[in-house]
Amino acid sequence: MNNRLREMREKAGMTQEELAAQAGVSRQTIISLEKGKYNPSIILAYSLSKVFNISIEELFLLNEGGSKND
């Protein structure tokens, strides 16, 4: 799964720490998400999409036809 988290965070002028605080997670979680090393729970994906006022589908991009970890 790919995401636009870093792009949206930078566009909003937010630090990783600020985004983490708004989403209720650690800065390390944001770093892992931005590097594509971690797929969020549906609850976290929802929380992050609400921070940017966009849909989950606009923030997280599912790789179709890939492995189960995509």
PQR file of N, CA, C, O and H, with PARSE charges and radii, in Angstrom:
ATOM      1  N   MET A   1       0.846  -1.171   0.000 -0.4000 1.5000
ATOM      2  CA  MET A   1       0.000   0.000   0.000 -0.0000 2.0000
ATOM      3  C   MET A   1       0.893   1.235   0.000  0.5500 1.7000
ATOM      4  O   MET A   1       1.824   1.341   0.798 -0.5500 1.4000
ATOM      5  N   ASN A   2       0.607   2.139  -0.875 -0.4000 1.5000
ATOM      6  CA  ASN A   2       1.302   3.420  -0.922 -0.0000 2.0000
ATOM      7  C   ASN A   2       0.443   4.468  -0.222  0.5500 1.7000
ATOM      8  O   ASN A   2      -0.750   4.266   0.003 -0.5500 1.4000
ATOM      9  H   ASN A   2      -0.149   2.053  -1.523  0.4000 1.0000
ATOM     10  N   ASN A   3       1.073   5.593   0.119 -0.4000 1.5000
ATOM     11  CA  ASN A   3       0.287   6.656   0.731 -0.0000 2.0000
ATOM     12  C   ASN A   3       0.854   8.012   0.352  0.5500 1.7000
ATOM     13  O   ASN A   3       1.986   8.126  -0.119 -0.5500 1.4000
ATOM     14  H   ASN A   3       2.042   5.757  -0.064  0.4000 1.0000
ATOM     15  N   ARG A   4       0.052   9.021   0.566 -0.4000 1.5000
ATOM     16  CA  ARG A   4       0.418  10.411   0.277 -0.0000 2.0000
ATOM     17  C   ARG A   4       0.607  11.193   1.572  0.5500 1.7000
ATOM     18  O   ARG A   4       0.471  12.416   1.599 -0.5500 1.4000
ATOM     19  H   ARG A   4      -0.867   8.928   0.949  0.4000 1.0000
ATOM     20  N   LEU A   5       0.918  10.481   2.631 -0.4000 1.5000
ATOM     21  CA  LEU A   5       0.983  11.091   3.949 -0.0000 2.0000
ATOM     22  C   LEU A   5       2.025  12.208   4.017  0.5500 1.7000
ATOM     23  O   LEU A   5       1.725  13.310   4.475 -0.5500 1.4000
ATOM     24  H   LEU A   5       1.028   9.487   2.610  0.4000 1.0000
ATOM     25  N   ARG A   6       3.230  11.929   3.572 -0.4000 1.5000
ATOM     26  CA  ARG A   6       4.277  12.958   3.630 -0.0000 2.0000
ATOM     27  C   ARG A   6       3.901  14.169   2.779  0.5500 1.7000
ATOM     28  O   ARG A   6       4.055  15.315   3.203 -0.5500 1.4000
ATOM     29  H   ARG A   6       3.475  11.033   3.200  0.4000 1.0000
ATOM     30  N   GLU A   7       3.408  13.896   1.579 -0.4000 1.5000
ATOM     31  CA  GLU A   7       2.990  14.977   0.675 -0.0000 2.0000
ATOM     32  C   GLU A   7       1.940  15.866   1.341  0.5500 1.7000
ATOM     33  O   GLU A   7       2.057  17.091   1.324 -0.5500 1.4000
ATOM     34  H   GLU A   7       3.282  12.966   1.235  0.4000 1.0000
ATOM     35  N   MET A   8       0.920  15.249   1.925 -0.4000 1.5000
ATOM     36  CA  MET A   8      -0.160  16.016   2.544 -0.0000 2.0000
ATOM     37  C   MET A   8       0.319  16.740   3.805  0.5500 1.7000
ATOM     38  O   MET A   8      -0.092  17.870   4.071 -0.5500 1.4000
ATOM     39  H   MET A   8       0.824  14.253   1.939  0.4000 1.0000
ATOM     40  N   ARG A   9       1.181  16.090   4.572 -0.4000 1.5000
ATOM     41  CA  ARG A   9       1.714  16.710   5.787 -0.0000 2.0000
ATOM     42  C   ARG A   9       2.533  17.949   5.437  0.5500 1.7000
ATOM     43  O   ARG A   9       2.377  19.002   6.055 -0.5500 1.4000
ATOM     44  H   ARG A   9       1.515  15.172   4.356  0.4000 1.0000
ATOM     45  N   GLU A  10       3.405  17.814   4.442 -0.4000 1.5000
ATOM     46  CA  GLU A  10       4.235  18.948   4.050 -0.0000 2.0000
ATOM     47  C   GLU A  10       3.400  20.071   3.439  0.5500 1.7000
ATOM     48  O   GLU A  10       3.670  21.251   3.667 -0.5500 1.4000
ATOM     49  H   GLU A  10       3.531  16.958   3.940  0.4000 1.0000
ATOM     50  N   LYS A  11       2.395  19.699   2.671 -0.4000 1.5000
ATOM     51  CA  LYS A  11       1.494  20.693   2.080 -0.0000 2.0000
ATOM     52  C   LYS A  11       0.774  21.495   3.170  0.5500 1.7000
ATOM     53  O   LYS A  11       0.513  22.688   3.011 -0.5500 1.4000
ATOM     54  H   LYS A  11       2.176  18.741   2.486  0.4000 1.0000
ATOM     55  N   ALA A  12       0.461  20.819   4.275 -0.4000 1.5000
ATOM     56  CA  ALA A  12      -0.216  21.471   5.393 -0.0000 2.0000
ATOM     57  C   ALA A  12       0.766  22.207   6.310  0.5500 1.7000
ATOM     58  O   ALA A  12       0.350  22.874   7.257 -0.5500 1.4000
ATOM     59  H   ALA A  12       0.673  19.850   4.404  0.4000 1.0000
ATOM     60  N   GLY A  13       2.068  22.086   6.030 -0.4000 1.5000
ATOM     61  CA  GLY A  13       3.070  22.760   6.844 -0.0000 2.0000
ATOM     62  C   GLY A  13       3.218  22.169   8.234  0.5500 1.7000
ATOM     63  O   GLY A  13       3.537  22.877   9.189 -0.5500 1.4000
ATOM     64  H   GLY A  13       2.406  21.544   5.261  0.4000 1.0000
ATOM     65  N   MET A  14       2.986  20.869   8.343 -0.4000 1.5000
ATOM     66  CA  MET A  14       3.046  20.198   9.638 -0.0000 2.0000
ATOM     67  C   MET A  14       4.330  19.396   9.787  0.5500 1.7000
ATOM     68  O   MET A  14       4.883  18.896   8.807 -0.5500 1.4000
ATOM     69  H   MET A  14       2.728  20.293   7.567  0.4000 1.0000
ATOM     70  N   THR A  15       4.793  19.281  11.017 -0.4000 1.5000
ATOM     71  CA  THR A  15       5.905  18.384  11.313 -0.0000 2.0000
ATOM     72  C   THR A  15       5.341  16.982  11.565  0.5500 1.7000
ATOM     73  O   THR A  15       4.137  16.805  11.752 -0.5500 1.4000
ATOM     74  H   THR A  15       4.344  19.687  11.813  0.4000 1.0000
ATOM     75  N   GLN A  16       6.223  16.010  11.566 -0.4000 1.5000
ATOM     76  CA  GLN A  16       5.792  14.647  11.890 -0.0000 2.0000
ATOM     77  C   GLN A  16       5.238  14.599  13.309  0.5500 1.7000
ATOM     78  O   GLN A  16       4.259  13.902  13.576 -0.5500 1.4000
ATOM     79  H   GLN A  16       7.201  16.154  11.414  0.4000 1.0000
ATOM     80  N   GLU A  17       5.853  15.326  14.198 -0.4000 1.5000
ATOM     81  CA  GLU A  17       5.407  15.348  15.591 -0.0000 2.0000
ATOM     82  C   GLU A  17       4.013  15.966  15.727  0.5500 1.7000
ATOM     83  O   GLU A  17       3.186  15.471  16.493 -0.5500 1.4000
ATOM     84  H   GLU A  17       6.648  15.892  13.981  0.4000 1.0000
ATOM     85  N   GLU A  18       3.757  17.033  14.996 -0.4000 1.5000
ATOM     86  CA  GLU A  18       2.426  17.666  15.036 -0.0000 2.0000
ATOM     87  C   GLU A  18       1.360  16.728  14.501  0.5500 1.7000
ATOM     88  O   GLU A  18       0.281  16.610  15.082 -0.5500 1.4000
ATOM     89  H   GLU A  18       4.428  17.435  14.374  0.4000 1.0000
ATOM     90  N   LEU A  19       1.660  16.062  13.394 -0.4000 1.5000
ATOM     91  CA  LEU A  19       0.696  15.120  12.836 -0.0000 2.0000
ATOM     92  C   LEU A  19       0.448  13.967  13.799  0.5500 1.7000
ATOM     93  O   LEU A  19      -0.692  13.554  14.007 -0.5500 1.4000
ATOM     94  H   LEU A  19       2.537  16.158  12.923  0.4000 1.0000
ATOM     95  N   ALA A  20       1.519  13.455  14.381 -0.4000 1.5000
ATOM     96  CA  ALA A  20       1.390  12.356  15.347 -0.0000 2.0000
ATOM     97  C   ALA A  20       0.481  12.755  16.507  0.5500 1.7000
ATOM     98  O   ALA A  20      -0.372  11.974  16.928 -0.5500 1.4000
ATOM     99  H   ALA A  20       2.446  13.791  14.212  0.4000 1.0000
ATOM    100  N   ALA A  21       0.663  13.964  17.021 -0.4000 1.5000
ATOM    101  CA  ALA A  21      -0.161  14.441  18.140 -0.0000 2.0000
ATOM    102  C   ALA A  21      -1.630  14.531  17.742  0.5500 1.7000
ATOM    103  O   ALA A  21      -2.507  14.145  18.515 -0.5500 1.4000
ATOM    104  H   ALA A  21       1.356  14.598  16.679  0.4000 1.0000
ATOM    105  N   GLN A  22      -1.902  15.034  16.547 -0.4000 1.5000
ATOM    106  CA  GLN A  22      -3.298  15.163  16.097 -0.0000 2.0000
ATOM    107  C   GLN A  22      -3.944  13.803  15.861  0.5500 1.7000
ATOM    108  O   GLN A  22      -5.148  13.640  16.060 -0.5500 1.4000
ATOM    109  H   GLN A  22      -1.189  15.347  15.919  0.4000 1.0000
ATOM    110  N   ALA A  23      -3.141  12.826  15.437 -0.4000 1.5000
ATOM    111  CA  ALA A  23      -3.677  11.491  15.154 -0.0000 2.0000
ATOM    112  C   ALA A  23      -3.641  10.583  16.377  0.5500 1.7000
ATOM    113  O   ALA A  23      -4.209   9.491  16.353 -0.5500 1.4000
ATOM    114  H   ALA A  23      -2.163  12.959  15.275  0.4000 1.0000
ATOM    115  N   GLY A  24      -2.985  11.020  17.439 -0.4000 1.5000
ATOM    116  CA  GLY A  24      -2.926  10.218  18.658 -0.0000 2.0000
ATOM    117  C   GLY A  24      -1.971   9.044  18.574  0.5500 1.7000
ATOM    118  O   GLY A  24      -2.209   8.001  19.184 -0.5500 1.4000
ATOM    119  H   GLY A  24      -2.524  11.907  17.459  0.4000 1.0000
ATOM    120  N   VAL A  25      -0.887   9.206  17.818 -0.4000 1.5000
ATOM    121  CA  VAL A  25       0.121   8.153  17.686 -0.0000 2.0000
ATOM    122  C   VAL A  25       1.504   8.752  17.935  0.5500 1.7000
ATOM    123  O   VAL A  25       1.640   9.956  18.150 -0.5500 1.4000
ATOM    124  H   VAL A  25      -0.694  10.053  17.322  0.4000 1.0000
ATOM    125  N   SER A  26       2.521   7.902  17.902 -0.4000 1.5000
ATOM    126  CA  SER A  26       3.887   8.389  18.091 -0.0000 2.0000
ATOM    127  C   SER A  26       4.458   8.925  16.781  0.5500 1.7000
ATOM    128  O   SER A  26       3.979   8.598  15.695 -0.5500 1.4000
ATOM    129  H   SER A  26       2.410   6.923  17.727  0.4000 1.0000
ATOM    130  N   ARG A  27       5.478   9.745  16.907 -0.4000 1.5000
ATOM    131  CA  ARG A  27       6.179  10.254  15.731 -0.0000 2.0000
ATOM    132  C   ARG A  27       6.773   9.088  14.939  0.5500 1.7000
ATOM    133  O   ARG A  27       6.807   9.123  13.709 -0.5500 1.4000
ATOM    134  H   ARG A  27       5.866  10.011  17.789  0.4000 1.0000
ATOM    135  N   GLN A  28       7.239   8.057  15.645 -0.4000 1.5000
ATOM    136  CA  GLN A  28       7.813   6.882  14.981 -0.0000 2.0000
ATOM    137  C   GLN A  28       6.770   6.199  14.083  0.5500 1.7000
ATOM    138  O   GLN A  28       7.116   5.691  13.016 -0.5500 1.4000
ATOM    139  H   GLN A  28       7.211   8.029  16.644  0.4000 1.0000
ATOM    140  N   THR A  29       5.518   6.183  14.498 -0.4000 1.5000
ATOM    141  CA  THR A  29       4.463   5.609  13.667 -0.0000 2.0000
ATOM    142  C   THR A  29       4.318   6.397  12.373  0.5500 1.7000
ATOM    143  O   THR A  29       4.173   5.806  11.302 -0.5500 1.4000
ATOM    144  H   THR A  29       5.237   6.596  15.364  0.4000 1.0000
ATOM    145  N   ILE A  30       4.356   7.719  12.458 -0.4000 1.5000
ATOM    146  CA  ILE A  30       4.267   8.563  11.261 -0.0000 2.0000
ATOM    147  C   ILE A  30       5.454   8.298  10.344  0.5500 1.7000
ATOM    148  O   ILE A  30       5.290   8.182   9.129 -0.5500 1.4000
ATOM    149  H   ILE A  30       4.474   8.198  13.327  0.4000 1.0000
ATOM    150  N   ILE A  31       6.652   8.203  10.924 -0.4000 1.5000
ATOM    151  CA  ILE A  31       7.849   7.915  10.128 -0.0000 2.0000
ATOM    152  C   ILE A  31       7.690   6.586   9.396  0.5500 1.7000
ATOM    153  O   ILE A  31       7.968   6.502   8.200 -0.5500 1.4000
ATOM    154  H   ILE A  31       6.785   8.297  11.910  0.4000 1.0000
ATOM    155  N   SER A  32       7.249   5.553  10.100 -0.4000 1.5000
ATOM    156  CA  SER A  32       7.067   4.229   9.487 -0.0000 2.0000
ATOM    157  C   SER A  32       6.021   4.251   8.383  0.5500 1.7000
ATOM    158  O   SER A  32       6.197   3.616   7.343 -0.5500 1.4000
ATOM    159  H   SER A  32       7.023   5.621  11.072  0.4000 1.0000
ATOM    160  N   LEU A  33       4.942   4.974   8.603 -0.4000 1.5000
ATOM    161  CA  LEU A  33       3.908   5.099   7.580 -0.0000 2.0000
ATOM    162  C   LEU A  33       4.452   5.807   6.345  0.5500 1.7000
ATOM    163  O   LEU A  33       4.219   5.364   5.220 -0.5500 1.4000
ATOM    164  H   LEU A  33       4.799   5.490   9.448  0.4000 1.0000
ATOM    165  N   GLU A  34       5.174   6.900   6.550 -0.4000 1.5000
ATOM    166  CA  GLU A  34       5.699   7.665   5.419 -0.0000 2.0000
ATOM    167  C   GLU A  34       6.718   6.863   4.619  0.5500 1.7000
ATOM    168  O   GLU A  34       6.835   7.043   3.407 -0.5500 1.4000
ATOM    169  H   GLU A  34       5.363   7.259   7.464  0.4000 1.0000
ATOM    170  N   LYS A  35       7.448   5.989   5.279 -0.4000 1.5000
ATOM    171  CA  LYS A  35       8.435   5.147   4.592 -0.0000 2.0000
ATOM    172  C   LYS A  35       7.811   3.900   3.977  0.5500 1.7000
ATOM    173  O   LYS A  35       8.495   3.134   3.298 -0.5500 1.4000
ATOM    174  H   LYS A  35       7.354   5.842   6.264  0.4000 1.0000
ATOM    175  N   GLY A  36       6.517   3.692   4.209 -0.4000 1.5000
ATOM    176  CA  GLY A  36       5.836   2.527   3.659 -0.0000 2.0000
ATOM    177  C   GLY A  36       6.161   1.236   4.374  0.5500 1.7000
ATOM    178  O   GLY A  36       5.969   0.157   3.814 -0.5500 1.4000
ATOM    179  H   GLY A  36       5.962   4.314   4.760  0.4000 1.0000
ATOM    180  N   LYS A  37       6.650   1.322   5.599 -0.4000 1.5000
ATOM    181  CA  LYS A  37       7.027   0.134   6.368 -0.0000 2.0000
ATOM    182  C   LYS A  37       5.900  -0.378   7.254  0.5500 1.7000
ATOM    183  O   LYS A  37       6.041  -1.399   7.927 -0.5500 1.4000
ATOM    184  H   LYS A  37       6.806   2.199   6.054  0.4000 1.0000
ATOM    185  N   TYR A  38       4.783   0.338   7.249 -0.4000 1.5000
ATOM    186  CA  TYR A  38       3.689   0.005   8.155 -0.0000 2.0000
ATOM    187  C   TYR A  38       2.373   0.371   7.493  0.5500 1.7000
ATOM    188  O   TYR A  38       2.222   1.475   6.970 -0.5500 1.4000
ATOM    189  H   TYR A  38       4.668   1.168   6.702  0.4000 1.0000
ATOM    190  N   ASN A  39       1.424  -0.550   7.515 -0.4000 1.5000
ATOM    191  CA  ASN A  39       0.077  -0.271   7.027 -0.0000 2.0000
ATOM    192  C   ASN A  39      -0.811   0.021   8.231  0.5500 1.7000
ATOM    193  O   ASN A  39      -0.828  -0.755   9.187 -0.5500 1.4000
ATOM    194  H   ASN A  39       1.547  -1.447   7.940  0.4000 1.0000
ATOM    195  N   PRO A  40      -1.539   1.117   8.196 -0.5600 1.5000
ATOM    196  CA  PRO A  40      -2.325   1.515   9.369  0.2800 2.0000
ATOM    197  C   PRO A  40      -3.584   0.674   9.542  0.5500 1.7000
ATOM    198  O   PRO A  40      -4.086   0.058   8.601 -0.5500 1.4000
ATOM    199  N   SER A  41      -4.069   0.672  10.766 -0.4000 1.5000
ATOM    200  CA  SER A  41      -5.388   0.096  11.025 -0.0000 2.0000
ATOM    201  C   SER A  41      -6.412   0.997  10.340  0.5500 1.7000
ATOM    202  O   SER A  41      -6.098   2.128   9.967 -0.5500 1.4000
ATOM    203  H   SER A  41      -3.662   1.172  11.530  0.4000 1.0000
ATOM    204  N   ILE A  42      -7.601   0.512  10.178 -0.4000 1.5000
ATOM    205  CA  ILE A  42      -8.653   1.319   9.557 -0.0000 2.0000
ATOM    206  C   ILE A  42      -8.959   2.546  10.428  0.5500 1.7000
ATOM    207  O   ILE A  42      -9.280   3.615   9.908 -0.5500 1.4000
ATOM    208  H   ILE A  42      -7.857  -0.406  10.481  0.4000 1.0000
ATOM    209  N   ILE A  43      -8.860   2.389  11.733 -0.4000 1.5000
ATOM    210  CA  ILE A  43      -9.127   3.507  12.638 -0.0000 2.0000
ATOM    211  C   ILE A  43      -8.069   4.593  12.480  0.5500 1.7000
ATOM    212  O   ILE A  43      -8.395   5.779  12.444 -0.5500 1.4000
ATOM    213  H   ILE A  43      -8.599   1.521  12.155  0.4000 1.0000
ATOM    214  N   LEU A  44      -6.800   4.188  12.384 -0.4000 1.5000
ATOM    215  CA  LEU A  44      -5.731   5.165  12.188 -0.0000 2.0000
ATOM    216  C   LEU A  44      -5.833   5.810  10.813  0.5500 1.7000
ATOM    217  O   LEU A  44      -5.643   7.019  10.686 -0.5500 1.4000
ATOM    218  H   LEU A  44      -6.536   3.224  12.413  0.4000 1.0000
ATOM    219  N   ALA A  45      -6.124   5.032   9.794 -0.4000 1.5000
ATOM    220  CA  ALA A  45      -6.288   5.589   8.445 -0.0000 2.0000
ATOM    221  C   ALA A  45      -7.405   6.628   8.440  0.5500 1.7000
ATOM    222  O   ALA A  45      -7.271   7.684   7.823 -0.5500 1.4000
ATOM    223  H   ALA A  45      -6.278   4.050   9.897  0.4000 1.0000
ATOM    224  N   TYR A  46      -8.495   6.333   9.120 -0.4000 1.5000
ATOM    225  CA  TYR A  46      -9.616   7.272   9.226 -0.0000 2.0000
ATOM    226  C   TYR A  46      -9.184   8.550   9.941  0.5500 1.7000
ATOM    227  O   TYR A  46      -9.480   9.654   9.483 -0.5500 1.4000
ATOM    228  H   TYR A  46      -8.604   5.475   9.622  0.4000 1.0000
ATOM    229  N   SER A  47      -8.484   8.397  11.066 -0.4000 1.5000
ATOM    230  CA  SER A  47      -8.030   9.564  11.835 -0.0000 2.0000
ATOM    231  C   SER A  47      -7.115  10.453  11.006  0.5500 1.7000
ATOM    232  O   SER A  47      -7.258  11.676  11.015 -0.5500 1.4000
ATOM    233  H   SER A  47      -8.244   7.500  11.438  0.4000 1.0000
ATOM    234  N   LEU A  48      -6.180   9.849  10.295 -0.4000 1.5000
ATOM    235  CA  LEU A  48      -5.252  10.618   9.468 -0.0000 2.0000
ATOM    236  C   LEU A  48      -5.968  11.315   8.323  0.5500 1.7000
ATOM    237  O   LEU A  48      -5.660  12.464   8.007 -0.5500 1.4000
ATOM    238  H   LEU A  48      -6.064   8.856  10.287  0.4000 1.0000
ATOM    239  N   SER A  49      -6.917  10.635   7.701 -0.4000 1.5000
ATOM    240  CA  SER A  49      -7.643  11.265   6.603 -0.0000 2.0000
ATOM    241  C   SER A  49      -8.463  12.454   7.099  0.5500 1.7000
ATOM    242  O   SER A  49      -8.619  13.439   6.378 -0.5500 1.4000
ATOM    243  H   SER A  49      -7.167   9.701   7.958  0.4000 1.0000
ATOM    244  N   LYS A  50      -8.984  12.372   8.309 -0.4000 1.5000
ATOM    245  CA  LYS A  50      -9.759  13.472   8.873 -0.0000 2.0000
ATOM    246  C   LYS A  50      -8.872  14.680   9.196  0.5500 1.7000
ATOM    247  O   LYS A  50      -9.328  15.819   9.099 -0.5500 1.4000
ATOM    248  H   LYS A  50      -8.858  11.571   8.895  0.4000 1.0000
ATOM    249  N   VAL A  51      -7.619  14.446   9.576 -0.4000 1.5000
ATOM    250  CA  VAL A  51      -6.697  15.555   9.831 -0.0000 2.0000
ATOM    251  C   VAL A  51      -6.569  16.421   8.580  0.5500 1.7000
ATOM    252  O   VAL A  51      -6.515  17.648   8.663 -0.5500 1.4000
ATOM    253  H   VAL A  51      -7.248  13.521   9.655  0.4000 1.0000
ATOM    254  N   PHE A  52      -6.523  15.761   7.414 -0.4000 1.5000
ATOM    255  CA  PHE A  52      -6.347  16.482   6.150 -0.0000 2.0000
ATOM    256  C   PHE A  52      -7.662  16.762   5.422  0.5500 1.7000
ATOM    257  O   PHE A  52      -7.665  17.358   4.346 -0.5500 1.4000
ATOM    258  H   PHE A  52      -6.567  14.765   7.346  0.4000 1.0000
ATOM    259  N   ASN A  53      -8.784  16.328   6.014 -0.4000 1.5000
ATOM    260  CA  ASN A  53     -10.105  16.535   5.431 -0.0000 2.0000
ATOM    261  C   ASN A  53     -10.215  15.947   4.016  0.5500 1.7000
ATOM    262  O   ASN A  53     -10.759  16.568   3.103 -0.5500 1.4000
ATOM    263  H   ASN A  53      -8.783  15.843   6.889  0.4000 1.0000
ATOM    264  N   ILE A  54      -9.682  14.735   3.872 -0.4000 1.5000
ATOM    265  CA  ILE A  54      -9.787  14.006   2.608 -0.0000 2.0000
ATOM    266  C   ILE A  54     -10.226  12.577   2.917  0.5500 1.7000
ATOM    267  O   ILE A  54     -10.232  12.161   4.075 -0.5500 1.4000
ATOM    268  H   ILE A  54      -9.240  14.231   4.614  0.4000 1.0000
ATOM    269  N   SER A  55     -10.589  11.840   1.893 -0.4000 1.5000
ATOM    270  CA  SER A  55     -11.019  10.458   2.109 -0.0000 2.0000
ATOM    271  C   SER A  55      -9.811   9.548   2.338  0.5500 1.7000
ATOM    272  O   SER A  55      -8.685   9.874   1.962 -0.5500 1.4000
ATOM    273  H   SER A  55     -10.585  12.178   0.951  0.4000 1.0000
ATOM    274  N   ILE A  56     -10.072   8.414   2.955 -0.4000 1.5000
ATOM    275  CA  ILE A  56      -9.024   7.413   3.163 -0.0000 2.0000
ATOM    276  C   ILE A  56      -8.416   7.022   1.819  0.5500 1.7000
ATOM    277  O   ILE A  56      -7.200   6.867   1.707 -0.5500 1.4000
ATOM    278  H   ILE A  56     -10.986   8.149   3.260  0.4000 1.0000
ATOM    279  N   GLU A  57      -9.258   6.862   0.801 -0.4000 1.5000
ATOM    280  CA  GLU A  57      -8.785   6.460  -0.526 -0.0000 2.0000
ATOM    281  C   GLU A  57      -7.870   7.499  -1.167  0.5500 1.7000
ATOM    282  O   GLU A  57      -7.007   7.151  -1.972 -0.5500 1.4000
ATOM    283  H   GLU A  57     -10.246   6.988   0.892  0.4000 1.0000
ATOM    284  N   GLU A  58      -8.051   8.762  -0.818 -0.4000 1.5000
ATOM    285  CA  GLU A  58      -7.179   9.812  -1.341 -0.0000 2.0000
ATOM    286  C   GLU A  58      -5.820   9.812  -0.646  0.5500 1.7000
ATOM    287  O   GLU A  58      -4.825  10.248  -1.226 -0.5500 1.4000
ATOM    288  H   GLU A  58      -8.753   9.045  -0.164  0.4000 1.0000
ATOM    289  N   LEU A  59      -5.775   9.330   0.581 -0.4000 1.5000
ATOM    290  CA  LEU A  59      -4.545   9.328   1.360 -0.0000 2.0000
ATOM    291  C   LEU A  59      -3.769   8.018   1.219  0.5500 1.7000
ATOM    292  O   LEU A  59      -2.541   8.017   1.144 -0.5500 1.4000
ATOM    293  H   LEU A  59      -6.583   8.976   1.052  0.4000 1.0000
ATOM    294  N   PHE A  60      -4.496   6.915   1.184 -0.4000 1.5000
ATOM    295  CA  PHE A  60      -3.866   5.600   1.085 -0.0000 2.0000
ATOM    296  C   PHE A  60      -4.260   4.941  -0.231  0.5500 1.7000
ATOM    297  O   PHE A  60      -5.443   4.820  -0.549 -0.5500 1.4000
ATOM    298  H   PHE A  60      -5.494   6.915   1.245  0.4000 1.0000
ATOM    299  N   LEU A  61      -3.258   4.521  -0.987 -0.4000 1.5000
ATOM    300  CA  LEU A  61      -3.469   3.987  -2.327 -0.0000 2.0000
ATOM    301  C   LEU A  61      -3.171   2.502  -2.343  0.5500 1.7000
ATOM    302  O   LEU A  61      -2.030   2.091  -2.130 -0.5500 1.4000
ATOM    303  H   LEU A  61      -2.297   4.620  -0.729  0.4000 1.0000
ATOM    304  N   LEU A  62      -4.178   1.705  -2.591 -0.4000 1.5000
ATOM    305  CA  LEU A  62      -4.027   0.261  -2.617 -0.0000 2.0000
ATOM    306  C   LEU A  62      -3.387  -0.183  -3.923  0.5500 1.7000
ATOM    307  O   LEU A  62      -3.840   0.205  -5.000 -0.5500 1.4000
ATOM    308  H   LEU A  62      -5.105   2.039  -2.763  0.4000 1.0000
ATOM    309  N   ASN A  63      -2.338  -0.991  -3.836 -0.4000 1.5000
ATOM    310  CA  ASN A  63      -1.699  -1.555  -5.027 -0.0000 2.0000
ATOM    311  C   ASN A  63      -2.499  -2.772  -5.458  0.5500 1.7000
ATOM    312  O   ASN A  63      -2.469  -3.799  -4.780 -0.5500 1.4000
ATOM    313  H   ASN A  63      -1.970  -1.305  -2.961  0.4000 1.0000
ATOM    314  N   GLU A  64      -3.197  -2.678  -6.545 -0.4000 1.5000
ATOM    315  CA  GLU A  64      -4.028  -3.778  -7.027 -0.0000 2.0000
ATOM    316  C   GLU A  64      -3.181  -4.862  -7.652  0.5500 1.7000
ATOM    317  O   GLU A  64      -2.231  -4.573  -8.380 -0.5500 1.4000
ATOM    318  H   GLU A  64      -3.221  -1.843  -7.095  0.4000 1.0000
ATOM    319  N   GLY A  65      -3.521  -6.124  -7.370 -0.4000 1.5000
ATOM    320  CA  GLY A  65      -2.847  -7.246  -7.993 -0.0000 2.0000
ATOM    321  C   GLY A  65      -1.504  -7.605  -7.414  0.5500 1.7000
ATOM    322  O   GLY A  65      -0.808  -8.463  -7.957 -0.5500 1.4000
ATOM    323  H   GLY A  65      -4.293  -6.359  -6.779  0.4000 1.0000
ATOM    324  N   GLY A  66      -1.116  -6.959  -6.307 -0.4000 1.5000
ATOM    325  CA  GLY A  66       0.168  -7.242  -5.697 -0.0000 2.0000
ATOM    326  C   GLY A  66       0.049  -8.316  -4.628  0.5500 1.7000
ATOM    327  O   GLY A  66      -0.964  -9.008  -4.532 -0.5500 1.4000
ATOM    328  H   GLY A  66      -1.682  -6.262  -5.867  0.4000 1.0000
ATOM    329  N   SER A  67       1.087  -8.441  -3.838 -0.4000 1.5000
ATOM    330  CA  SER A  67       1.070  -9.399  -2.753 -0.0000 2.0000
ATOM    331  C   SER A  67       0.185  -8.874  -1.629  0.5500 1.7000
ATOM    332  O   SER A  67      -0.259  -7.726  -1.655 -0.5500 1.4000
ATOM    333  H   SER A  67       1.910  -7.878  -3.916  0.4000 1.0000
ATOM    334  N   LYS A  68      -0.064  -9.729  -0.642 -0.4000 1.5000
ATOM    335  CA  LYS A  68      -0.939  -9.328   0.453 -0.0000 2.0000
ATOM    336  C   LYS A  68      -0.351  -8.204   1.296  0.5500 1.7000
ATOM    337  O   LYS A  68      -1.080  -7.559   2.049 -0.5500 1.4000
ATOM    338  H   LYS A  68       0.296 -10.662  -0.620  0.4000 1.0000
ATOM    339  N   ASN A  69       0.958  -7.956   1.184 -0.4000 1.5000
ATOM    340  CA  ASN A  69       1.584  -6.881   1.959 -0.0000 2.0000
ATOM    341  C   ASN A  69       1.568  -5.556   1.230  0.5500 1.7000
ATOM    342  O   ASN A  69       2.022  -4.558   1.789 -0.5500 1.4000
ATOM    343  H   ASN A  69       1.550  -8.481   0.572  0.4000 1.0000
ATOM    344  N   ASP A  70       1.072  -5.499   0.020 -0.4000 1.5000
ATOM    345  CA  ASP A  70       1.044  -4.243  -0.753 -0.0000 2.0000
ATOM    346  C   ASP A  70      -0.059  -3.342  -0.296  0.5500 1.7000
ATOM    347  O   ASP A  70      -0.225  -2.248  -0.836 -0.5500 1.4000
ATOM    348  H   ASP A  70       0.703  -6.310  -0.434  0.4000 1.0000
TER
END
